[in-house]
Amino acid sequence: MRFHTRKWIKPQDLNPNGTLFGGRLLEWIDEEAALYAIIQLENPRTVTKFMSEIDFKSSAREGDIVEIGTDVVKFGKASLTLKCEVRNKMTREVIITIEKIVMVSLDEEGKARPHGKTKIEYVKDRLED
Ligand SMILES: CC(C)(COP(=O)(O)OP(=O)(O)OC[C@H]1O[C@@H](n2cnc3c(N)ncnc32)[C@H](O)[C@@H]1OP(=O)(O)O)[C@@H](O)C(=O)NCCC(=O)NCCS
């Protein structure tokens, strides 16, 4: 699992309990998954199709730094299945895990389009080609 993105918990990210609002965290995760899939599949028309059960294991407070990790579970035909973990950057305590996020590559008409990818590629290697 690679942790690409860090977030700082600010007042506008809190729920009335004074801890990180779950909807904000899901927004960050969805954006992270979308960016990851768009970069891997080289198609900006890539959308979220499915997210498995979400399990908030712990929370975060104002001022905490969290990091969002993503890993590939499977390259499908038009899909890319990811998993995700968010943890506290300093304590490494896990805040949430999502075992399955399915992203789908689309064509101009919004229909599933095979992406032809089978493994993780790094942009630096693409630039060397
Ligand atoms: C994404 C979308 C085009 C897929 O349409 P579809 O008719 O299910 O297409 P397909 O049956 O060809 O499936 C495409 C891929 O998604 C996968 N898939 C479809 N439904 C799935 C589900 N419920 N769970 C997991 N994977 C699923 C299929 O297995 C397939 O994978 P593969 O191509 O790697 O084999 C369509 O559902 C859609 O437009 N949804 C809205 C997406 C969106 O707007 N998301 C933004 C958030 S609101």
The ligand as a Tripos MOL2 file, in Angstrom:
@<TRIPOS>MOLECULE
LIG
   48    50     1     0     0
SMALL
NO_CHARGES

@<TRIPOS>ATOM
      1 C1        -20.0360    2.6490  -14.7610 C.3       1 LIG1
      2 C2        -21.1600    2.1710  -15.6850 C.3       1 LIG1
      3 C3        -20.9750    2.7450  -17.0970 C.3       1 LIG1
      4 C4        -21.0460    0.6510  -15.7340 C.3       1 LIG1
      5 O1        -22.1270    0.1840  -16.4760 O.3       1 LIG1
      6 P1        -22.4140   -1.3980  -16.5290 P.3       1 LIG1
      7 O2        -23.6060   -1.5790  -17.3680 O.co2     1 LIG1
      8 O3        -22.4000   -1.9640  -15.1480 O.co2     1 LIG1
      9 O4        -21.1320   -1.8830  -17.3310 O.3       1 LIG1
     10 P2        -20.5500   -3.3150  -17.3940 P.3       1 LIG1
     11 O5        -21.5800   -4.3440  -17.0380 O.co2     1 LIG1
     12 O6        -19.8750   -3.4110  -18.7410 O.co2     1 LIG1
     13 O7        -19.4520   -3.3340  -16.2520 O.3       1 LIG1
     14 C5        -18.2750   -2.6060  -16.3760 C.3       1 LIG1
     15 C6        -17.3220   -3.0860  -15.3140 C.3       1 LIG1
     16 O8        -17.8270   -2.7190  -14.0220 O.3       1 LIG1
     17 C7        -17.8850   -3.8700  -13.1830 C.3       1 LIG1
     18 N1        -19.0510   -3.7400  -12.3420 N.ar      1 LIG1
     19 C8        -20.3030   -3.4260  -12.7360 C.ar      1 LIG1
     20 N2        -21.1240   -3.4160  -11.6770 N.ar      1 LIG1
     21 C9        -20.3730   -3.7160  -10.6000 C.ar      1 LIG1
     22 C10       -20.6480   -3.8430   -9.2150 C.ar      1 LIG1
     23 N3        -21.8700   -3.6640   -8.7040 N.pl3     1 LIG1
     24 N4        -19.6420   -4.1680   -8.3850 N.ar      1 LIG1
     25 C11       -18.4000   -4.3400   -8.8540 C.ar      1 LIG1
     26 N5        -18.0570   -4.2200  -10.1600 N.ar      1 LIG1
     27 C12       -19.0490   -3.9230  -11.0210 C.ar      1 LIG1
     28 C13       -18.0470   -5.0390  -14.1260 C.3       1 LIG1
     29 O9        -17.5900   -6.2270  -13.5020 O.3       1 LIG1
     30 C14       -17.1780   -4.6090  -15.2680 C.3       1 LIG1
     31 O10       -15.8170   -4.8900  -14.9880 O.3       1 LIG1
     32 P3        -14.7950   -5.4030  -16.1660 P.3       1 LIG1
     33 O11       -15.0570   -4.5710  -17.3930 O.co2     1 LIG1
     34 O12       -13.4430   -5.1470  -15.6210 O.co2     1 LIG1
     35 O13       -15.1010   -6.8400  -16.3910 O.co2     1 LIG1
     36 C15       -22.5810    2.6050  -15.1600 C.3       1 LIG1
     37 O14       -22.9580    1.7730  -14.0730 O.3       1 LIG1
     38 C16       -22.6140    4.0490  -14.6970 C.2       1 LIG1
     39 O15       -22.5450    4.9690  -15.5150 O.2       1 LIG1
     40 N6        -22.7140    4.2660  -13.3840 N.am      1 LIG1
     41 C17       -22.6270    5.5920  -12.7940 C.3       1 LIG1
     42 C18       -21.1690    5.8960  -12.4130 C.3       1 LIG1
     43 C19       -21.0100    7.2740  -11.8270 C.2       1 LIG1
     44 O16       -21.5680    8.2370  -12.3080 O.2       1 LIG1
     45 N7        -20.2230    7.3650  -10.7740 N.am      1 LIG1
     46 C20       -19.9690    8.6120  -10.1270 C.3       1 LIG1
     47 C21       -20.5180    8.5950   -8.7670 C.3       1 LIG1
     48 S1        -22.2270    8.9840   -8.6620 S.3       1 LIG1
@<TRIPOS>BOND
     1     1     2 1
     2     2     3 1
     3     2     4 1
     4     2    36 1
     5     4     5 1
     6     5     6 1
     7     6     7 2
     8     6     8 1
     9     6     9 1
    10     9    10 1
    11    10    11 2
    12    10    12 1
    13    10    13 1
    14    13    14 1
    15    14    15 1
    16    15    16 1
    17    15    30 1
    18    16    17 1
    19    17    18 1
    20    17    28 1
    21    18    19 ar
    22    18    27 ar
    23    19    20 ar
    24    20    21 ar
    25    21    22 ar
    26    21    27 ar
    27    22    23 1
    28    22    24 ar
    29    24    25 ar
    30    25    26 ar
    31    26    27 ar
    32    28    29 1
    33    28    30 1
    34    30    31 1
    35    31    32 1
    36    32    33 2
    37    32    34 1
    38    32    35 1
    39    36    37 1
    40    36    38 1
    41    38    39 2
    42    38    40 1
    43    40    41 1
    44    41    42 1
    45    42    43 1
    46    43    44 2
    47    43    45 1
    48    45    46 1
    49    46    47 1
    50    47    48 1
@<TRIPOS>SUBSTRUCTURE
     1 LIG1         1 GROUP 0 **** ****
